[in-house]
Amino acid sequence: MKKTITPLVLGLLLTLTNCHAGNSPKPAGSTNSGAKVIELTNEIFKQKVFNYDTNKTWKFEGKLPVIIDFYATWCGPCRQLSPLVEEMAKKYDGKIVVYKVDTDKEQLLAQSMGIQNLPTLLFIPAKGQPRSTMGAIPRETLEKAIAEVLMVK
């Protein structure tokens, strides 16, 4: 009996903390984009973050470290994470840039970056390689990534 319950519980936990970035129905509702979080399009991404059309290897186009929140309006964990991302944008204002990408509107960008699960946070240091995390992460994990990956205190 325990062998049956364990996979069931794990499956439920994964469902609650992750959304698959596929074509899913969109319930009514909108995202809450704060003044400090910038909605990112594919064209702006190529100008300010990484131009994957002209560069075959990673070349960051920005000056300040970046967090990109890949989300969808229909994704419950995305809606759960959104206020925390906005809070970090305000807390680290002037030290990092925080972008949001609606994967339903910017499918080419999400596909180009290999986004398959939502929410996905992409951490891009000013120098070095980007790293990502999937699912609704707690505040402590987000602040640790800002400190250790983006090297911002």
SULGILIN-V588759 format. One record per helix or strand of 3 or more residues. SS is the DSSP state (2 for helix, 1 for strand). FROM is the first residue (numbers start at 1). TO is the last residue. If there is no record, write none. Layout:
# SULGILIN-V588759
SS&FROM&TO + SS&FROM&TO
This chain:
# SULGILIN-V588759
2&2&17 + 1&37&39 + 2&42&48 + 1&65&71 + 2&76&91 + 1&96&102 + 2&107&112 + 1&120&124 + 1&131&134 + 2&139&148
